[in-house]
């Protein structure tokens, strides 16, 4: 029984040997044959053996079978000779081609001794001009002779200082065309993905002006060049240049290393988070740049292995940096770590394939490009997240401890909840009885609550900006502002936000004629926040005492803001993060100020000292108070009219308000009895027609009186308003920045009319 098993084993082994492919066969049923399965090879390290010697019987036994899908020998010294038997049994008249896919091969000679003796039928390779190719194609194509014997031997001589990776097939012309279309289509797909990523990064750069996207775009261009050079699709553009494709390959490979190094600096912001490693990354990028120049100019001076080693070390260093950044919880380091691992593992496997350690034609041809594209798409996803302001703010806020973040969110939630409840209750009642006059205060309450919501959102923006930038949260002011004006505007803003009828008293000392040169808006915002946070919910009065102290230091003085009595709920020692006292202390820090609490029994006061840049500019206040013009406001009471009241109440104007046209006309019936001129502000909000309103007002106006139309109608133009008789037009959105300036211009115009006694041009009236 045992002897029978041995006989069976020998029989199977013998059948397997006889069944081996010893001849590269093309017939009507087989249009493609992998020559590596039938070929034999020998390595001539001396490089001196000729075709006559190699084809002799003496060397026939020295050939070793390749017997693999792919000839991968890595770095090989000398010449490599391949020998294969070819049989063409095709009956139809179709050319048969020998295809060698080896784009980085330096020298390639093809011999058929039985037909042409020792004469090489093709001398190809990247060390020879592209014009030497018999057929213009990225691969080397050699047509088999049509008058060849049934079986003949083909010898192929290969040599290169680069790793030898050759895919050899015997194909019919139709099969070559079909395979080429598949390769070109897949390459086109990969290039299309790279093009989409490239255009997207150009768009991101235009929108953000961040150089990270330009470096990423250069990386994508390098990837495209690397792929095309690896597949031999660039040499045809330089038909007379020798070795140009290898230079492009070296340039693309190492320039990608330069781009990805400096891209990583900007992506992880190593200058801010890892200043020591940032210098090392600069050195790594410069080293890759020098290597790029050296391997591009003189690729044969240094072994190609050092190029692979340099690229491997760069990716290894960046992968180590990615792990370190991830463990340090750097923003967006998760995307970067995944991308680095994908590229490092992909490049490692591809390098093993390129040097013949893990032979695989698919990995060698497509593995590196696919790995880089996957890595690029991961980076693309991370950069989209980084470009999103909400996600960016969230990522930077995570630098705070989780406890502080929860304190902030809890405080914000409680504050917003109160305002939302007010709005919800107010507008629910309005929906039930919208025509009921008693419900009008609910509308006002809802508007005040909405103002508070906007102010809370503004505080949150200031808070995030201050924590991110560690600098002033507001832009530098362009013009000096009077300190008294800042205090008035802060108090007006408080009135728009107060929901408790709180009592506030201001005491000012030594601030008249003082103009602030810097930080005026931030100081105003600080005063507004202090009023809202320190006010009492009872009839108790909060006193805000503002004093300027002279220090005589080149215009730098100190502004003291003293609040008293301080509510018991306010504490400067609370370590929680909120939009109350913690926010006020953050604003004081932005202003380089200091804070001090004064305790005298039950009496508590808070003093804030802020260094200010200011100067004194005297104005004729008496002339300001002698105002010749009175203001008349006509329109229904709404938020726009209330805003105008808030802007004008601090000015020395006499202000009257009329909501009915008949009442306004009655007050203007005797213009000769009025001591001052009038500026009539007509609010287009009561359903009246501006043209008819002005026609009724005009006969009762004196020559110097002015009429200003304030409207929310976007279709109303300034020219039309002047055509129907109004002196000027102002939209409601322009009240805050333009109202006072517009009144100044109108009063000056009226003063000129009064002093020159010029009659006003009356509009044409159609009399019956």
C-alpha positions in Angstrom: 0.0 0.0 0.0 2.8 2.4 0.9 4.6 1.7 -2.4 1.4 2.6 -4.3 1.2 5.9 -2.5 4.8 6.7 -3.5 4.0 5.7 -7.1 1.0 8.0 -7.1 3.0 10.9 -5.7 5.7 10.5 -8.4 3.0 10.3 -11.1 1.4 13.6 -9.9 4.8 15.3 -9.8 5.7 14.1 -13.2 2.3 15.3 -14.6 2.7 18.6 -13.0 6.2 19.0 -14.6 5.0 18.0 -18.0 2.0 20.4 -17.6 4.2 23.4 -16.9 4.1 26.2 -19.5 7.4 25.8 -21.3 6.2 27.7 -24.4 4.6 31.1 -24.8 1.6 30.1 -26.9 -0.8 32.4 -28.8 -3.7 30.7 -30.7 -7.3 31.3 -31.5 -8.4 30.5 -28.0 -5.6 32.4 -26.1 -5.0 36.1 -27.0 -2.9 36.8 -23.9 0.0 34.9 -22.4 2.1 35.9 -19.4 5.7 35.2 -20.6 7.0 35.2 -17.0 5.4 31.8 -16.6 7.4 30.2 -19.4 10.6 32.3 -19.3 14.0 31.5 -17.8 16.5 34.1 -16.6 20.2 34.4 -15.8 22.0 37.3 -14.2 25.3 38.4 -15.8 26.9 40.5 -13.0 30.0 41.2 -15.2 27.8 42.7 -18.0 30.2 41.2 -20.6 28.3 38.2 -22.0 27.1 38.6 -25.6 24.0 37.1 -27.3 26.2 34.4 -28.9 27.5 33.3 -25.5 24.1 33.4 -23.8 22.4 31.4 -26.6 25.1 28.7 -26.7 24.4 25.2 -25.3 27.0 25.9 -22.5 24.8 28.5 -20.8 21.4 26.8 -21.5 21.6 24.9 -18.2 22.4 28.1 -16.3 19.0 29.7 -16.8 16.5 29.5 -13.9 12.8 29.5 -14.4 10.9 32.7 -13.5 7.6 30.8 -13.0 5.8 33.8 -11.5 3.3 36.4 -12.6 5.9 39.2 -12.5 9.6 39.6 -12.9 10.8 41.5 -9.8 14.5 41.3 -9.0 14.9 44.6 -7.1 18.3 46.3 -7.4 20.4 44.1 -9.7 24.0 44.6 -10.8 24.9 43.8 -14.4 22.6 42.4 -17.1 19.5 40.2 -16.8 18.9 37.8 -19.7 15.5 36.3 -20.3 14.8 33.4 -22.6 11.5 32.1 -23.7 10.1 29.8 -26.4 7.4 31.4 -28.5 4.7 29.6 -30.6 2.1 31.5 -32.7 -0.8 29.3 -33.8 -3.3 32.0 -34.7 -5.2 31.3 -37.9 -6.6 34.8 -38.5 -4.5 37.5 -39.9 -3.9 39.5 -36.7 -0.5 40.9 -35.4 1.0 39.4 -32.2 3.0 41.8 -30.0 5.4 41.3 -27.2 4.5 43.8 -24.5 7.0 44.8 -21.8 5.6 47.1 -19.1 8.7 48.5 -17.4 8.6 52.3 -17.4 11.7 52.9 -15.2 13.9 50.4 -17.0 17.1 51.9 -18.5 18.1 49.4 -21.2 16.1 46.8 -23.0 17.3 44.7 -26.1 15.3 42.1 -27.9 17.0 39.3 -29.9 15.7 36.4 -32.1 18.9 34.5 -32.9 17.2 31.9 -35.1 16.0 34.6 -37.5 18.3 37.5 -37.2 21.5 36.1 -35.6 23.2 38.3 -33.0 21.6 41.5 -34.3 19.3 43.2 -31.8 15.8 43.8 -33.2 14.9 46.5 -30.7 17.0 48.8 -28.5 14.7 50.4 -26.0 14.7 51.8 -22.5 14.6 55.2 -20.8 18.3 55.7 -21.3 17.5 55.8 -25.0 15.3 58.3 -26.9 11.6 57.7 -27.1 11.9 57.8 -30.9 13.6 54.4 -30.8 10.2 52.7 -30.0 8.7 50.8 -32.8 5.2 51.6 -31.6 4.4 54.8 -29.6 3.0 53.5 -26.4 3.7 53.9 -22.6 4.8 50.2 -22.6 7.5 48.7 -24.9 5.7 46.9 -27.8 7.6 44.6 -30.2 5.7 43.0 -33.1 6.5 39.3 -33.6 7.7 38.4 -37.1 4.9 37.2 -39.4 7.2 34.6 -41.2 8.5 33.0 -38.0 8.9 29.2 -37.6 6.3 27.3 -35.5 8.5 27.6 -32.4 11.3 30.1 -32.0 13.4 31.5 -29.1 13.3 35.1 -28.0 16.1 36.5 -25.8 15.6 39.8 -23.8 18.4 41.7 -22.2 17.6 44.0 -19.3 19.7 46.3 -17.2 19.1 49.3 -14.9 20.5 51.0 -11.8 16.8 51.2 -10.6 14.8 48.3 -9.2 13.9 45.8 -12.0 10.2 45.3 -12.2 9.0 44.0 -15.6 5.6 42.7 -16.7 6.0 40.7 -20.0 3.0 39.5 -22.0 2.5 38.1 -25.5 -0.7 39.5 -26.8 -2.7 40.0 -30.0 -3.2 43.5 -31.2 -6.8 43.6 -30.2 -6.0 42.4 -26.7 -3.3 45.1 -26.4 -5.8 47.8 -27.4 -8.4 46.5 -24.9 -5.9 46.4 -22.0 -4.6 49.8 -22.8 -8.1 51.3 -22.8 -8.7 49.8 -19.3 -5.4 51.2 -18.0 -6.0 54.6 -19.5 -9.6 54.7 -18.1 -8.5 53.8 -14.6 -5.7 56.4 -14.8 -8.2 58.9 -16.0 -10.5 58.1 -13.1 -7.6 58.7 -10.6 -6.6 61.9 -12.4 -10.2 63.1 -12.2 -10.3 62.6 -8.5 -7.1 64.5 -8.1 -8.4 67.3 -10.3 -11.5 67.6 -8.2 -9.4 67.8 -5.0 -7.1 70.3 -6.6 -9.9 72.6 -7.7 -11.5 72.4 -4.3 -8.3 73.4 -2.6 -7.9 76.4 -4.9 -11.5 77.4 -4.0 -10.7 77.0 -0.3 -7.6 79.1 -0.7 -9.5 81.9 -2.4 -12.1 81.9 0.4 -9.7 81.6 3.4 -6.3 82.8 2.0 -4.6 80.1 4.1 -1.3 78.8 2.6 -2.1 75.3 3.8 -4.4 74.8 0.8 -1.8 76.0 -1.7 0.7 73.4 -0.3 -1.9 70.7 -0.5 -2.6 71.7 -4.1 1.1 71.3 -4.9 1.0 67.9 -3.2 -1.8 66.8 -5.5 0.2 68.0 -8.5 3.2 66.0 -7.3 1.0 62.9 -6.9 -0.3 63.2 -10.5 3.2 63.6 -11.9 4.4 60.6 -9.8 1.6 58.4 -11.1 2.1 59.4 -14.7 5.9 58.9 -14.5 5.4 55.5 -12.8 3.2 54.4 -15.7 5.4 55.8 -18.4 2.9 58.3 -19.7 5.2 61.4 -19.7 8.1 60.2 -21.9 6.2 60.8 -25.2 6.2 64.5 -24.5 10.0 64.6 -24.6 10.8 62.2 -27.5 14.4 63.3 -27.8 15.3 63.7 -24.1 17.1 60.8 -22.3 16.2 59.9 -18.7 13.7 62.7 -18.4 11.0 60.5 -17.0 13.2 59.3 -14.2 14.1 62.9 -13.3 10.4 63.8 -13.2 9.7 60.7 -11.0 12.4 61.7 -8.6 11.3 65.4 -8.6 7.7 64.4 -8.0 8.5 61.9 -5.2 10.7 64.2 -3.1 8.7 67.4 -3.8 5.7 65.5 -2.4 7.8 64.9 0.7 8.5 68.7 0.9 4.9 69.7 0.4 3.5 67.2 2.9 6.0 68.3 5.5 5.2 72.0 5.3 1.5 71.2 4.8 1.7 69.2 8.1 3.1 72.3 9.9 0.2 74.4 8.9 -2.4 71.6 9.4 -1.4 70.8 12.9 -0.3 74.4 13.7 3.0 73.1 15.1 4.3 76.7 15.5 1.7 77.3 18.2 1.4 73.8 19.7 4.8 72.2 19.3 7.4 75.0 18.7 10.4 72.7 19.2 9.1 70.1 16.7 8.2 72.9 14.3 11.9 73.7 13.9 12.6 70.0 13.3 9.9 69.9 10.6 11.4 72.9 8.9 14.8 71.1 8.8 13.1 68.0 7.5 11.4 70.0 4.7 14.6 71.7 3.7 16.4 68.4 3.6 13.8 67.0 1.3 14.1 70.1 -0.9 17.9 69.6 -1.2 17.4 65.9 -2.0 14.8 67.0 -4.7 17.4 69.2 -6.4 20.1 66.5 -6.2 18.1 63.6 -7.5 16.5 65.7 -10.2 19.7 67.2 -11.6 22.0 64.1 -11.2 19.9 61.0 -10.5 22.8 58.6 -11.1 25.2 60.1 -8.6 23.4 58.6 -5.5 21.9 55.1 -5.3 18.1 55.2 -5.7 17.8 53.3 -2.5 18.6 56.6 -0.6 15.7 58.3 -2.2 13.4 55.6 -1.0 15.1 55.8 2.4 14.6 59.5 2.6 10.9 59.3 1.7 10.4 56.4 4.2 12.1 58.4 7.0 9.9 61.5 6.2 6.7 59.5 6.3 7.9 57.7 9.5 8.7 61.1 11.2 5.3 62.5 10.2 3.5 59.4 11.4 5.3 59.7 14.7 4.3 63.4 14.9 0.7 62.5 14.1 0.6 60.0 17.0 2.1 62.6 19.4 -0.4 65.3 18.3 -3.3 62.8 18.7 -2.2 61.9 22.2 -1.9 65.7 23.0 -5.4 66.2 21.8 -4.4 68.7 19.1 -7.4 69.9 17.0 -8.1 67.8 13.9 -5.2 65.5 14.7 -7.5 62.5 14.3 -7.9 63.1 10.6 -4.2 63.6 10.3 -3.3 60.4 12.1 -5.5 58.3 9.9 -4.2 59.9 6.8 -0.6 59.4 7.9 -1.1 55.7 8.8 -2.8 55.0 5.5 0.1 56.6 3.5 2.8 55.1 5.6 1.4 51.6 5.4 0.6 52.0 1.7 4.1 53.3 0.9 5.8 50.5 3.0 3.9 47.8 1.1 4.6 49.5 -2.2 8.3 49.8 -1.4 8.5 46.1 -0.5 6.9 45.3 -3.9 9.2 47.7 -5.8 12.3 46.0 -4.4 11.0 42.5 -5.1 10.3 41.5 -1.5 6.6 41.2 -1.9 6.1 40.7 -5.7 2.8 41.9 -6.9 2.2 43.7 -10.3 -1.1 45.2 -9.1 0.5 46.7 -5.9 3.5 48.0 -7.9 1.4 49.7 -10.6 -1.6 51.0 -8.6 -0.9 50.6 -4.9 1.0 53.8 -4.3 -1.3 56.1 -6.2 -4.4 54.6 -4.6 -2.9 54.9 -1.1 -2.0 58.6 -1.7 -5.4 59.4 -3.1 -7.1 57.8 0.0 -4.8 59.8 2.2 -5.6 62.9 0.2 -9.3 62.4 0.6 -8.9 62.0 4.4 -7.0 65.2 4.5 -9.7 66.8 2.4 -12.4 65.7 4.9 -10.3 67.1 7.7 -9.7 70.4 6.0 -13.4 70.9 5.2 -14.1 70.4 9.0 -11.3 72.9 9.7 -12.7 75.4 7.3 -16.1 75.3 9.1 -16.2 78.1 11.6 -18.6 76.3 14.0 -16.4 73.2 14.1 -13.2 75.3 14.3 -14.6 77.2 17.3 -15.7 74.0 18.9 -12.3 72.4 18.5 -10.4 75.3 20.0 -12.8 75.6 22.9 -12.0 72.0 23.8 -8.6 73.2 25.1 -10.5 74.3 28.2 -11.3 71.6 30.7 -14.5 69.8 30.4 -15.7 71.1 33.7 -15.3 74.7 32.6 -16.9 74.0 29.2 -20.0 72.5 31.0 -20.2 75.5 33.3 -20.2 77.9 30.3 -22.8 75.9 28.4 -25.0 75.6 31.5 -24.8 79.3 32.2 -25.6 80.1 28.6 -28.5 77.7 28.6 -30.1 79.2 31.7 -29.8 82.7 30.3 -31.2 81.9 27.0 -34.1 79.9 28.6 -35.3 83.0 30.4 -35.4 85.1 27.3 -37.0 82.4 25.2 -39.8 82.0 27.8 -40.5 85.7 27.7 -40.6 85.7 23.9 -42.8 82.6 23.8 -45.3 83.9 26.3 -45.4 87.3 24.7 -46.1 86.2 21.2 -48.4 83.4 22.2 -50.7 86.1 23.7 -50.3 88.3 20.6 -51.4 85.4 18.4 -54.6 85.0 20.5 -55.6 88.6 20.6 -53.5 90.5 18.1 -55.9 93.5 17.9 -56.2 94.0 21.6 -54.6 97.2 22.7 -53.7 95.8 26.1 -51.4 93.3 24.4 -49.1 96.0 23.0 -46.8 95.9 26.1 -46.3 92.2 25.4 -44.9 93.1 22.0 -42.5 95.5 23.7 -41.4 92.8 26.2 -40.8 90.4 23.3 -38.6 93.0 21.5 -36.6 93.6 24.7 -36.1 89.9 25.2 -35.0 89.6 21.6 -32.5 92.4 22.2 -31.2 90.4 25.2 -30.7 87.3 23.1 -28.7 89.2 20.5 -26.6 90.7 23.3 -25.9 87.3 24.8 -24.8 86.0 21.4 -22.6 89.0 21.1 -21.0 88.2 24.5 -20.4 84.7 23.5 -18.7 85.8 20.3 -16.5 88.2 22.3 -15.7 85.5 24.8 -14.7 82.9 22.1 -12.6 85.5 20.3 -10.7 86.5 23.4 -10.0 82.9 24.4 -8.8 82.0 20.9 -6.7 85.0 20.0 -5.5 86.2 23.5 -5.7 89.7 22.1 -8.3 92.5 21.9 -11.6 91.2 20.8 -12.6 94.3 18.9 -10.9 96.1 16.0 -9.0 99.3 16.6 -11.2 102.4 16.4 -10.6 104.8 13.5 -11.7 108.1 15.2 -11.6 109.5 18.8 -14.8 109.3 20.7 -15.9 111.5 23.6 -16.1 109.6 26.9 -19.4 111.3 27.7 -20.8 110.0 24.4 -19.7 106.4 25.3 -21.4 106.6 28.7 -24.6 107.9 27.1 -24.7 105.2 24.5 -24.0 102.5 27.1 -26.9 103.8 29.2 -29.2 103.9 26.1 -28.3 100.3 25.3 -29.0 99.3 28.9 -32.5 100.8 28.6 -33.2 98.7 25.5 -32.1 95.6 27.3 -33.5 96.1 30.9 -36.5 93.9 31.7 -36.8 94.8 35.4 -37.2 98.6 35.5 -33.9 98.8 37.4 -32.8 102.1 38.8 -29.4 103.3 37.7 -27.5 106.4 38.7 -24.4 107.8 37.0 -21.8 110.0 38.7 -19.1 111.3 36.5 -15.9 113.2 37.5 -13.3 114.8 35.4 -14.5 113.3 32.1 -15.9 116.3 30.2 -14.1 117.1 26.9 -12.1 113.9 27.1 -11.8 111.8 23.9 -10.7 108.2 24.0 -8.2 107.2 21.3 -8.3 103.5 21.8 -10.6 100.7 23.1 -13.7 103.0 23.2 -16.1 100.3 22.0 -14.7 97.7 24.4 -15.0 100.1 27.3 -18.6 100.9 26.3 -19.3 97.2 26.1 -17.8 96.7 29.6 -20.1 99.4 31.1 -23.1 97.9 29.4 -22.3 94.4 30.8 -21.7 95.8 34.3 -25.0 97.5 34.4 -26.8 94.4 33.3 -25.0 92.1 35.7 -24.9 94.4 38.8 -28.4 95.9 38.6 -30.9 95.2 41.4 -34.2 93.5 40.8 -35.9 95.7 43.4 -36.2 99.5 43.9 -32.6 99.7 45.1 -30.4 102.0 43.0 -27.1 100.9 41.5 -24.6 103.8 41.4 -21.9 103.8 38.7 -19.2 106.3 39.4 -16.8 107.0 36.6 -13.7 109.0 37.3 -10.6 109.9 35.2 -7.4 110.1 37.2 -4.4 112.0 35.8 -1.1 110.2 35.9 0.9 112.5 33.6 2.5 109.7 31.6 2.5 110.9 28.0 -1.3 111.0 27.7 -1.9 107.7 29.5 -4.4 108.1 32.3 -6.5 105.8 34.4 -10.3 105.4 34.2 -11.9 104.2 37.4 -15.3 102.6 37.2 -16.8 102.1 40.7 -20.1 100.1 41.3 -21.9 100.4 44.6 -23.6 98.9 46.4 -22.6 95.6 44.9 -25.2 92.8 44.9 -24.5 89.9 47.2 -24.8 87.4 44.3 -21.7 88.9 42.7 -18.4 87.5 43.6 -14.9 88.0 42.1 -13.6 84.8 43.7 -15.9 82.4 41.8 -13.8 80.2 39.5 -16.6 79.1 37.3 -16.8 80.1 33.6 -19.9 82.1 32.7 -21.1 85.1 30.9 -21.4 87.1 34.0 -18.6 88.0 36.4 -16.1 85.7 34.6 -16.9 87.5 31.3 -16.4 90.9 32.9 -13.1 89.9 34.3 -12.1 88.7 30.8 -13.0 92.1 29.4 -10.9 93.8 32.1 -8.0 91.6 31.2 -8.4 92.6 27.5 -8.2 96.2 28.6 -5.1 95.5 30.7 -7.1 96.7 33.8 -7.3 95.6 37.4 -10.2 94.9 39.8 -10.6 95.6 43.5 -13.4 94.7 45.9 -14.1 97.1 48.8 -15.9 95.6 51.9 -17.2 97.8 54.7 -19.6 95.8 56.8 -22.6 95.0 54.7 -21.6 97.6 52.1 -19.7 96.2 49.1 -18.2 98.1 46.2 -16.3 97.1 43.1 -13.6 99.3 41.6 -12.1 98.7 38.1 -9.0 100.6 37.0 -8.4 100.8 33.2 -5.4 102.5 31.6 -6.7 104.7 28.7 -5.2 106.7 25.9 -7.0 110.0 25.7 -6.7 113.7 25.1 -8.7 116.7 26.0 -10.5 118.6 23.2 -12.6 121.5 24.4 -15.9 122.3 22.8 -18.3 125.2 23.1 -20.9 123.4 25.2 -23.0 126.6 25.6 -23.3 126.8 21.8 -24.3 123.2 21.8 -27.1 123.8 24.3 -28.5 126.8 22.3 -30.3 124.7 19.8 -32.6 126.7 17.5 -34.5 123.6 16.2 -37.1 121.4 17.8 -37.7 117.9 16.8 -41.1 116.6 15.9 -41.6 112.8 15.5 -44.6 111.6 13.6 -45.5 107.9 13.4 -46.7 104.9 15.3 -44.7 103.8 18.3 -42.5 100.8 17.3 -39.0 99.7 17.7 -37.6 102.1 15.0 -39.3 105.1 16.6 -38.1 103.9 20.0 -34.6 103.6 18.7 -34.7 107.2 17.4 -35.9 108.3 20.9 -32.9 106.5 22.5 -30.5 108.2 20.1 -31.9 111.7 20.5 -32.8 111.8 24.3 -29.2 112.6 25.3 -29.1 115.6 22.9 -30.2 119.1 23.8 -33.3 118.9 21.5 -36.9 119.6 22.4 -38.7 116.5 21.2 -42.5 116.0 20.5 -44.2 112.9 19.3 -47.5 112.6 17.4 -49.1 109.4 16.3 -52.1 111.0 14.6 -51.8 113.4 11.6 -54.6 115.7 12.8 -52.8 116.2 16.1 -49.6 117.1 14.3 -51.4 119.5 12.0 -53.1 121.2 14.9 -49.7 121.9 16.6 -48.4 123.4 13.4 -51.4 125.6 12.5 -49.9 128.8 13.8 -46.3 128.8 12.6 -45.7 132.4 13.6 -46.2 131.7 17.3 -43.4 129.1 17.3 -40.1 130.4 18.6 -37.8 127.7 17.1 -37.6 126.0 13.7 -38.7 122.4 13.4 -37.3 119.2 11.9 -40.1 116.8 11.3 -39.2 113.1 11.3 -42.0 111.3 9.4 -41.9 107.5 10.1 -43.5 105.6 7.3 -45.1 103.0 9.6 -48.7 104.0 10.2 -50.3 103.2 6.9 -50.3 106.8 5.7 -49.1 107.8 2.3 -45.9 109.9 2.4 -46.9 112.1 -0.6 -50.2 113.1 0.9 -48.7 113.5 4.4 -46.2 116.0 3.1 -48.8 117.9 1.1 -50.7 118.5 4.3 -47.7 119.4 6.3 -46.1 121.8 3.7 -48.5 124.8 4.1 -47.9 124.8 7.8 -44.0 124.7 7.6 -41.8 127.8 7.8 -39.1 128.3 5.2 -36.3 127.0 7.4 -38.3 123.9 8.6 -37.0 120.6 7.4 -38.9 117.3 6.8 -37.1 113.9 6.9 -38.7 110.7 5.7 -37.7 107.5 7.7 -38.9 104.4 6.0 -38.5 100.6 5.8 -39.7 100.5 2.2 -36.8 99.2 0.2 -38.5 100.4 -3.0 -38.4 104.0 -1.8 -35.5 105.9 -3.4 -33.9 109.1 -2.2 -34.6 110.8 -5.6 -38.3 110.0 -5.3 -38.5 111.2 -1.7 -37.1 114.5 -2.8 -39.4 114.7 -5.8 -42.5 114.5 -3.6 -41.1 117.2 -1.4 -39.1 115.7 1.5 -35.7 117.2 2.2 -33.9 113.8 2.9 -34.6 110.1 3.1 -33.2 107.7 5.8 -33.8 104.0 6.0 -34.6 102.4 9.4 -31.4 100.4 9.2 -29.4 103.6 9.1 -30.8 105.2 12.2 -27.9 104.3 14.5 -25.0 105.4 12.3 -26.7 108.2 10.3 -29.5 109.9 12.2 -27.5 112.5 14.2 -25.4 113.4 11.1 -28.5 113.7 9.0 -30.1 116.0 11.6 -26.9 118.1 11.7 -27.0 118.6 7.9 -30.7 119.4 7.9 -30.4 122.0 10.7 -27.4 123.7 9.0 -29.5 123.8 5.8 -32.4 125.3 7.6 -30.2 127.8 9.3 -28.9 129.0 5.9 -32.5 129.3 4.7 -33.4 131.3 7.8 -30.5 133.7 7.6 -30.7 134.4 3.9 -34.5 134.6 3.9 -34.7 132.5 0.8 -38.2 131.2 0.2 -38.7 127.4 0.1 -39.7 126.0 -3.3 -43.3 124.9 -2.9 -44.5 121.7 -4.6 -47.2 122.0 -7.3 -50.6 121.5 -5.9 -53.6 120.6 -8.1 -56.4 123.0 -7.1 -60.0 122.1 -8.0 
